[in-house]
């Protein structure tokens, strides 16, 4: 694990809780050090504070996502909803608001990591391509295409698309999607909303009038096949 926080006390507390759960932990106090360690040691997960000196956490997340699908759990100050949504849009997998319970953070880390490892295990088992009109997903290779163009999807966006393609015509509320796609039994529904919006921008011809991912008012979302 890589824990990135410029508050040495917070970083040490998080380190001790994660080490108690059996993880090996590296610490970074700024964005540049975090990126250097991530490149050199390829951590299994990054706990990332958004308020960092120099390169801030959002930029660190953006640069990580440019080269890696490493799971990212953000640390945000209470009330920083815009930063939280921005982080999720950049591909962060979860967030915890400060002040936080170290035990809750450790549980969230475990949940995100189990989900990531589960997705990796699925890749090892070949399966047919998922297709819908000009949309094609190679689940084993974890690549998606619209026509001949490859889509730049984050790992979680790909997970959501695969789940929807496997369950066309069924309406799911946000709680169900958090459980089935994220593997969370608790969490902020805005996480789902942000990812659906981002996915629509990449697979719909007109994201403002989506034809594939429909909003079911009072429920959640439904995937409608184009073919």
Secondary structure, 3 states (H helix, E strand, C coil): CEEECCCHHHHHHHHHHHHHCCCCCEEECCHHHHHHHHHHHCCCEEEEECCCCCCCHHHHHHHHHHHCCCEEEEEEECCCHHHHHHHHHCCCCEEEEECCCHHHHHHHHHHHHHHHHHHHHHHCCCCCCEEECCEEEECCCCEEEECCEECCCCHHHHHHHHHHHHCCCCEEEHHHHHHHHHCCCCCCCHHHHHHHHHHHHHHCCCHHHCCCEEEECCCEEEECCCC
